[in-house]
């Protein structure tokens, strides 16, 4: 049987863990209670402006607020309910105590609805405060002063306060609340900064928004007219081909058909569409009325033409088809990595990442940088392969030789011009979208992301437009995640110079090792890709290998990639091995991907065709 102790019998329990009489017991609620309007209200009237030193307008509004709190007014209780407070999981990473910003903003709208009403009518709106209210985001550092629980924790606190209070007033008020809380509380609080989220950024006050709106409107107009023009040309092509078919077969038709029979136009058009669908998109350029450059430019906006290209399964004979498979796999990998890292940045249970990092499969996330190396490899490979394939044409080779250095310089300018104006317009449009969206987010969200795009994109967008943003400090960059495009453009510039010079050499990559030894830390995969593209061009994508060579190549390639991504799990390298891994892993990954591409292109991939 179980023995049940009553309250009196429990007095003989061990009291060795009790706090001494001169020490305040540790109370978790006191430690985590940063802002309590009821506690502040009880002492606010006893403090003069000289002691609190908030602005006079803020002080008058706070007096009304705290009296409403003590009186239990509905609007004051709703303001308290909109404040953020600790709920659970501080030691598991719960750091966003945002409260209810939407409730606070709704109360401010109710205040505006009561403006102009008489006092007797205003009393009917008991849920509306007698002043406007603002949402404030407070970033602070909380130190728990207890052995075993020590550590600085960044906390974001949302507060709903009178709109007469500036960010300086809010800082003074919060410091006052912390200092007047229970004495000898085992904590230390340091305010980082305060943001007022009701100052109000609106899209209509931003000139960048108007630029994007006008640009998007022009694009939409071109899309509409381009689609209509495309549809009209398609109809014209169909009718022209149908008429030619009728004219060429008129004699046969007259002999074979009875007088009562007639040609079925619907049947003819359906057959023509089936033939065109089988052969890909309609051949509008090679018709009798060849579209001029302006017409081709208008057709580039056509929804019909772009969808047909995106949905096409056709691959040209002179392209490297496995590149598309590598791009798809790497793209999914990059999306996975960024999704996990961004979700962790704004999650409450941030300590979950610490636990997840010890898992074997998490190496897929932590080593996602090699997906970017794959993109660098593919970019270099395509640039090299397409360039050598193009100059193989006799006419261009003769043009290059006759013009000499001037021809090479003009060729370089032409290739750079083509790349710049192909990438930059949509790139600038994305920068504009990011700038206005991050401004709106920064002005309305209690949670503050580490990215400073709301400020840096307006100041330093031109660095991105020149693709030199990676040469500046991280805090001065717009769209930090666009570093790949800047690096790829810089590598493209260097690669084009190398290719133009190498085109005059019989074996341009005989001294490849000297080309690789450059100061750029990520150019290795790009140069390996260039070498792979040149190799595929020289061999015309036809290489004979026996089964032993193929099996050995696949084994080494897969083993290298798996060891690079998962080989660090559970291991701690010394300085020498760490340097070797950091220096060689990116190039080793690119070499492994090079084998996958070469094997698949030369039909040695088996079931792995990508």
C-alpha positions in Angstrom: 0.0 0.0 0.0 1.1 3.6 -0.7 1.6 5.8 2.3 0.1 9.2 2.0 1.7 12.1 3.9 -0.3 15.0 5.1 1.0 18.5 5.1 2.2 18.5 8.7 4.2 15.3 8.2 6.1 16.9 5.4 7.9 19.2 7.8 10.7 16.7 8.3 11.8 16.9 4.7 15.4 17.8 4.0 15.8 21.6 4.1 19.4 21.6 2.9 18.4 23.1 -0.5 16.5 26.0 1.0 18.0 29.5 0.4 19.6 31.3 3.3 17.5 33.9 4.9 19.7 36.7 3.5 19.4 35.5 -0.2 16.4 36.1 -2.5 15.1 32.8 -3.9 15.4 32.4 -7.7 12.0 33.1 -9.3 11.8 32.4 -13.0 8.7 34.6 -13.4 10.5 37.6 -11.9 13.5 37.0 -14.1 11.4 36.9 -17.3 9.0 39.6 -16.5 10.4 42.6 -18.4 7.4 44.7 -18.9 4.3 44.7 -16.6 2.1 47.8 -17.0 0.3 47.1 -13.7 3.5 47.1 -11.7 4.6 50.3 -13.4 1.2 52.0 -12.9 1.4 51.5 -9.1 4.6 53.6 -8.9 4.2 56.0 -11.8 2.3 58.8 -10.1 4.9 58.9 -7.3 7.6 59.7 -9.8 8.1 63.3 -11.1 9.1 64.2 -14.7 12.6 64.9 -13.4 13.0 61.3 -12.3 11.5 59.7 -15.4 12.5 62.3 -17.9 10.1 61.4 -20.7 8.5 64.0 -22.9 5.6 65.9 -21.5 3.1 64.6 -24.2 4.2 61.1 -23.5 3.9 61.5 -19.8 0.4 62.8 -20.0 -0.6 59.9 -22.2 1.1 57.4 -19.9 -0.8 58.9 -16.9 -4.1 58.1 -18.7 -2.9 54.7 -19.7 -1.8 53.6 -16.2 -4.9 55.0 -14.6 -6.9 52.9 -17.1 -4.8 49.9 -16.1 -5.6 50.4 -12.4 -9.2 51.0 -13.1 -9.5 48.0 -15.3 -10.8 49.9 -18.4 -11.4 47.6 -21.4 -9.1 49.6 -23.7 -6.2 49.4 -21.2 -6.7 45.7 -20.8 -6.6 45.3 -24.6 -3.4 47.3 -24.8 -1.8 45.1 -22.1 -3.0 42.0 -24.1 -1.3 43.4 -27.2 2.1 43.5 -25.4 4.6 40.7 -25.8 5.6 38.5 -22.9 7.5 35.3 -22.2 5.4 32.2 -22.5 7.7 29.1 -22.7 10.9 27.7 -24.1 13.5 30.4 -23.3 16.2 27.8 -23.0 15.1 26.2 -26.2 15.5 29.4 -28.2 12.2 31.2 -27.7 13.3 34.8 -28.3 10.4 36.5 -30.1 7.9 37.9 -27.6 6.0 39.9 -30.2 2.6 40.1 -28.7 -0.2 41.1 -31.0 0.7 43.9 -33.4 -2.5 43.5 -35.3 -4.6 44.1 -32.2 -2.6 47.3 -31.4 -3.1 48.6 -35.0 -6.8 47.8 -34.9 -7.1 49.8 -31.7 -5.4 52.7 -33.4 -7.9 52.6 -36.2 -10.7 52.6 -33.6 -9.1 55.7 -32.1 -9.2 57.4 -35.5 -12.9 56.5 -35.8 -13.7 58.4 -32.6 -11.9 61.6 -33.6 -14.4 64.5 -33.7 -16.9 62.8 -31.5 -18.3 64.6 -28.4 -17.2 63.3 -25.0 -20.7 61.8 -24.4 -20.4 59.8 -27.7 -16.8 58.9 -27.1 -17.8 57.1 -23.9 -19.8 54.6 -26.0 -16.4 53.5 -27.5 -15.0 52.0 -24.3 -12.7 49.7 -26.4 -10.9 52.7 -27.9 -8.1 54.4 -25.9 -8.2 58.2 -25.4 -5.0 58.5 -27.4 -3.4 57.0 -30.5 -1.3 53.9 -30.0 1.8 52.6 -31.8 3.5 49.3 -32.1 7.1 49.3 -30.8 9.8 46.6 -31.3 12.3 46.4 -28.6 15.6 44.5 -29.0 17.3 43.6 -25.7 19.9 41.3 -24.2 18.9 39.2 -21.3 21.5 37.7 -19.0 20.2 35.2 -16.3 22.6 35.4 -13.4 22.4 31.9 -12.1 25.1 29.2 -12.3 24.2 26.7 -15.0 21.8 29.1 -16.7 24.3 31.9 -17.6 24.4 33.2 -21.1 23.3 36.1 -23.1 20.0 35.7 -25.0 18.7 38.2 -27.6 15.0 38.9 -27.1 12.6 40.8 -29.3 9.7 42.4 -27.4 6.6 43.9 -28.9 4.9 46.7 -27.0 1.7 48.7 -27.6 2.1 52.2 -26.2 0.7 55.7 -26.7 1.8 57.2 -30.0 3.0 60.4 -28.2 6.0 58.4 -26.9 9.1 58.5 -29.1 11.6 55.6 -29.3 13.7 57.5 -26.7 10.7 57.7 -24.4 10.1 54.0 -24.8 13.7 53.3 -23.9 13.5 55.4 -20.8 10.1 53.8 -19.9 11.4 50.3 -20.3 14.6 51.0 -18.2 12.3 52.5 -15.5 10.2 49.4 -15.6 13.2 47.2 -15.2 14.8 49.2 -12.4 11.5 49.4 -10.4 10.9 45.7 -10.6 11.6 43.3 -7.8 15.0 44.0 -6.3 17.9 41.5 -6.4 16.3 39.7 -9.4 18.9 37.3 -10.9 19.2 39.0 -14.3 20.8 41.7 -16.3 19.0 43.5 -19.1 20.6 45.8 -21.7 18.5 47.5 -24.3 19.9 47.3 -27.8 17.5 49.5 -29.8 13.9 50.4 -30.2 11.9 50.7 -33.5 8.6 52.5 -33.8 6.5 50.5 -36.3 3.8 53.1 -36.8 5.9 55.8 -38.4 4.5 54.3 -41.5 6.4 53.4 -44.7 4.0 53.5 -47.6 4.7 52.3 -51.1 3.2 55.5 -52.5 6.0 57.6 -50.9 8.8 55.7 -52.4 10.1 56.7 -55.9 11.5 53.2 -56.4 7.9 51.9 -56.3 6.9 54.2 -59.1 9.8 53.1 -61.2 8.9 49.4 -60.7 5.2 50.2 -61.3 5.9 52.0 -64.6 8.4 49.3 -65.7 6.0 46.5 -64.8 3.2 48.3 -66.7 5.2 48.6 -69.8 6.2 44.9 -69.6 2.6 43.9 -69.1 1.6 45.9 -72.2 4.3 44.3 -74.2 3.2 40.9 -73.0 -0.3 41.5 -74.1 0.6 42.9 -77.5 3.3 40.3 -78.0 0.9 37.5 -77.3 -1.7 38.9 -79.6 0.9 39.4 -82.3 2.2 35.8 -81.8 -1.4 34.4 -82.1 -2.0 36.5 -85.3 1.2 35.2 -86.8 0.4 31.6 -85.9 -3.0 32.0 -87.5 -1.4 33.5 -90.6 1.1 30.7 -90.9 -1.6 28.1 -90.6 -3.8 29.7 -93.2 -0.9 30.2 -95.6 0.3 26.6 -95.3 -3.2 25.4 -95.7 -3.7 27.4 -98.9 -0.4 26.2 -100.3 -1.5 22.6 -99.6 -4.8 23.2 -101.4 -3.2 24.8 -104.4 -0.6 22.0 -104.8 -3.1 19.2 -104.5 -6.0 20.9 -106.4 -5.7 18.6 -109.4 -5.4 15.5 -107.3 -8.3 16.6 -105.2 -10.5 17.3 -108.3 -9.8 13.9 -109.6 -10.2 11.9 -106.4 -13.2 13.7 -104.8 -16.8 13.4 -106.0 -18.6 16.6 -106.6 -20.5 16.3 -103.4 -17.4 16.2 -101.3 -15.5 19.1 -99.9 -12.2 19.7 -98.1 -12.5 19.6 -94.3 -10.7 22.8 -93.1 -10.9 21.7 -89.5 -9.2 18.5 -90.4 -6.4 20.3 -92.3 -5.8 22.7 -89.4 -5.7 20.0 -86.8 -3.2 18.0 -88.8 -1.0 21.1 -89.2 -1.1 21.7 -85.5 -0.2 18.2 -84.8 2.8 18.4 -87.1 3.9 21.7 -85.6 3.5 20.3 -82.1 5.6 17.3 -83.0 8.3 19.5 -84.4 8.3 22.0 -81.6 7.1 25.6 -81.6 5.8 27.1 -84.8 8.5 28.2 -87.2 7.5 31.8 -87.5 10.9 33.1 -88.6 11.4 31.0 -91.7 8.1 31.9 -93.2 7.8 34.2 -96.3 7.2 37.3 -94.1 10.2 37.1 -91.9 9.7 39.1 -88.7 12.1 42.1 -88.5 14.2 42.7 -85.3 11.4 44.8 -83.8 8.9 42.0 -84.5 11.2 39.4 -83.0 11.6 41.7 -79.9 7.9 41.9 -79.5 7.6 38.1 -79.9 10.0 37.6 -77.0 7.2 38.9 -74.7 4.7 36.4 -76.0 3.2 34.1 -73.4 2.5 31.4 -76.0 6.1 31.4 -77.3 7.7 31.4 -73.8 5.5 28.7 -72.5 6.2 26.5 -75.5 9.9 26.9 -74.9 9.7 26.3 -71.2 7.5 23.2 -71.7 9.5 21.8 -74.6 11.3 18.5 -74.0 13.5 18.9 -77.1 17.2 19.0 -76.7 19.4 20.1 -79.6 22.1 17.8 -80.9 24.8 20.3 -80.3 24.0 20.9 -76.6 25.1 19.2 -73.4 21.8 17.7 -72.3 23.0 16.4 -68.9 23.7 19.9 -67.8 20.0 20.4 -67.3 19.9 17.5 -64.9 22.8 18.8 -62.9 21.2 22.2 -62.8 17.9 20.8 -61.5 19.5 18.8 -58.8 21.7 21.7 -57.7 18.8 24.1 -57.7 16.7 21.8 -55.4 19.8 21.5 -53.1 20.2 25.3 -52.9 16.5 25.8 -52.2 16.7 23.1 -49.4 19.7 24.8 -47.8 18.3 28.3 -47.9 14.9 27.2 -46.7 16.3 25.4 -43.7 18.7 28.2 -42.7 16.1 31.0 -43.1 13.4 29.1 -41.2 15.9 28.6 -38.4 16.7 32.3 -38.3 13.2 33.3 -37.5 12.1 30.2 -35.5 11.4 30.2 -31.8 13.0 26.8 -31.2 16.4 27.9 -32.4 18.2 25.4 -30.3 16.7 22.7 -32.5 19.4 23.6 -35.0 22.1 22.8 -32.4 20.6 19.3 -32.0 20.1 18.8 -35.7 23.7 19.7 -36.5 24.8 16.5 -34.7 22.7 14.4 -37.1 24.4 12.7 -40.0 21.9 13.9 -42.6 22.4 17.5 -41.6 25.7 17.4 -43.4 23.6 17.8 -46.6 22.6 21.2 -45.3 25.8 22.4 -43.8 27.8 21.4 -46.9 25.3 22.9 -49.4 28.0 25.2 -50.6 29.1 22.5 -53.1 25.8 23.0 -54.9 27.1 26.5 -55.8 30.4 24.9 -57.0 28.3 22.8 -59.3 26.8 26.0 -60.8 30.2 27.5 -61.2 31.4 24.3 -62.9 28.4 24.3 -65.3 28.8 28.0 -66.1 32.5 27.6 -67.0 31.8 24.4 -69.0 29.1 26.0 -71.1 31.1 29.2 -71.7 34.1 27.1 -72.9 32.1 24.5 -74.9 29.9 27.1 -76.7 32.8 29.4 -77.4 35.0 26.8 -79.0 32.0 25.4 -81.0 31.2 28.9 -82.3 34.8 29.8 -83.4 35.0 26.4 -85.1 32.9 28.0 -87.9 35.3 28.9 -90.7 33.8 32.4 -91.3 34.2 33.5 -87.7 37.7 32.1 -87.5 38.8 34.0 -90.6 37.2 37.2 -89.2 39.1 36.7 -86.0 42.4 36.2 -87.7 42.1 39.1 -90.2 41.2 41.6 -87.5 43.9 40.5 -85.0 44.0 42.2 -81.7 41.3 44.7 -82.6 39.0 41.8 -83.6 39.7 40.0 -80.4 39.0 43.2 -78.4 35.7 43.8 -80.3 34.8 40.2 -79.7 35.4 40.5 -76.0 33.3 43.7 -75.8 30.5 42.0 -77.8 30.3 39.0 -75.5 30.4 41.2 -72.4 27.8 43.5 -73.8 25.5 40.6 -74.6 25.8 39.1 -71.1 25.4 42.4 -69.3 22.2 43.5 -71.0 20.8 40.0 -70.9 21.2 39.8 -67.1 21.1 43.3 -65.7 17.5 44.5 -66.5 15.7 41.7 -64.7 18.4 41.9 -62.0 17.7 45.6 -61.4 14.0 44.8 -61.3 14.6 42.2 -58.6 16.7 44.7 -56.6 13.9 47.2 -56.7 11.3 44.6 -55.5 13.6 43.5 -52.7 14.2 47.2 -51.7 10.6 48.2 -51.3 9.5 44.8 -49.8 12.2 45.0 -47.2 11.4 48.6 -46.4 7.8 47.6 -45.8 8.8 44.6 -43.7 11.2 46.6 -41.6 8.5 49.3 -40.9 5.7 46.8 -40.1 7.2 43.7 -38.6 8.3 43.3 -34.9 10.8 40.6 -36.0 13.9 42.2 -37.4 15.9 40.2 -40.0 19.7 40.5 -40.1 19.6 41.6 -43.7 19.9 45.4 -44.2 18.4 45.5 -47.7 15.9 48.2 -46.7 18.9 50.5 -46.3 21.7 49.2 -48.4 19.8 48.6 -51.6 18.8 52.2 -51.8 22.4 53.3 -51.2 24.5 50.7 -53.0 22.4 49.2 -55.7 24.9 50.5 -58.3 27.5 48.0 -56.9 25.2 45.1 -57.9 24.6 46.7 -61.3 28.4 46.7 -61.9 28.7 43.2 -60.3 31.4 44.4 -57.8 29.3 44.1 -54.6 31.5 41.2 -53.3 34.4 43.5 -52.9 32.7 45.5 -50.1 31.9 44.6 -46.4 28.9 42.4 -45.7 27.0 45.1 -43.9 27.3 47.4 -46.9 25.9 45.0 -49.5 22.5 44.9 -51.1 21.1 41.4 -51.4 24.0 39.5 -49.9 22.7 36.3 -51.4 23.4 37.7 -54.9 27.1 37.2 -54.4 27.0 34.2 -56.8 25.9 36.4 -59.8 28.8 38.9 -59.1 31.4 36.1 -58.8 30.1 34.4 -61.9 30.2 37.6 -63.9 33.8 38.2 -62.7 34.7 34.6 -63.6 33.1 35.1 -67.0 35.2 38.1 -67.7 38.4 36.3 -66.8 37.2 33.2 -68.7 36.4 35.1 -71.9 39.9 36.6 -71.9 41.5 33.2 -71.4 39.3 31.7 -74.2 40.1 34.4 -76.7 43.8 34.0 -76.1 43.5 30.2 -76.0 41.7 30.1 -79.3 45.0 30.9 -81.1 46.8 28.0 -79.3 46.6 24.4 -80.5 46.4 23.0 -77.0 45.0 25.9 -74.9 44.7 23.9 -71.6 48.2 22.3 -71.6 49.2 24.7 -68.9 45.9 24.5 -67.0 47.6 24.3 -63.6 49.1 27.7 -64.0 45.7 29.1 -64.8 44.2 27.6 -61.7 46.6 29.3 -59.3 44.6 32.5 -58.8 43.7 34.4 -55.7 39.9 33.9 -56.1 38.8 31.2 -53.7 35.8 30.0 -55.8 37.2 30.2 -59.3 38.6 26.6 -59.2 35.3 24.9 -60.2 34.8 27.5 -62.9 38.1 26.8 -64.5 37.6 23.1 -64.2 34.3 23.6 -66.0 36.0 25.5 -68.8 38.5 22.7 -69.2 35.7 20.2 -69.3 33.9 22.2 -72.0 37.0 22.4 -74.1 37.6 18.7 -73.7 34.1 17.8 -74.8 34.4 20.1 -77.8 37.8 18.5 -78.8 36.4 15.0 -78.5 33.1 16.0 -80.2 31.3 14.4 -77.2 32.4 10.9 -78.3 34.8 8.9 -76.1 35.2 5.2 -76.0 35.9 3.6 -72.6 35.9 0.0 -71.5 33.7 -1.2 -68.6 36.6 -1.2 -66.1 37.4 2.5 -66.8 33.7 3.4 -66.5 33.2 1.6 -63.3 36.4 3.0 -61.8 35.4 6.5 -62.8 32.0 6.3 -61.3 33.3 4.7 -58.1 35.9 7.4 -57.6 33.5 10.2 -58.5 30.7 9.1 -56.2 33.1 8.3 -53.3 34.8 11.7 -53.6 31.4 13.6 -53.5 30.1 11.5 -50.6 33.3 12.0 -48.6 33.3 15.7 -49.2 29.7 16.2 -48.1 29.5 13.6 -45.3 33.2 12.9 -44.5 33.4 15.5 -41.8 30.7 13.9 -39.7 32.1 12.9 -36.3 35.6 13.9 -37.2 37.8 16.7 -35.9 40.7 17.6 -38.2 44.0 19.2 -37.2 45.3 22.4 -38.8 47.0 20.6 -41.7 44.1 18.4 -42.7 41.7 21.4 -42.3 43.7 23.5 -44.7 43.9 20.6 -47.2 40.2 20.0 -47.0 39.3 23.7 -47.4 41.7 24.2 -50.2 41.0 21.1 -52.3 37.4 20.2 -51.5 35.8 22.6 -54.0 38.0 21.6 -56.9 37.6 17.9 -55.9 33.9 18.4 -56.1 34.1 20.0 -59.5 36.3 17.2 -60.8 33.7 14.6 -59.6 30.9 16.5 -61.3 33.1 16.8 -64.4 33.2 13.0 -64.6 29.4 12.7 -64.2 28.9 15.2 -67.1 31.5 13.6 -69.4 30.2 10.1 -68.7 26.6 11.0 -69.3 27.3 13.1 -72.5 29.4 10.3 -74.0 26.8 7.6 -73.2 28.6 6.0 -70.3 26.1 6.9 -67.7 23.9 3.8 -67.9 20.6 4.6 -66.1 22.0 7.9 -64.9 21.2 10.1 -67.8 20.2 13.3 -65.9 
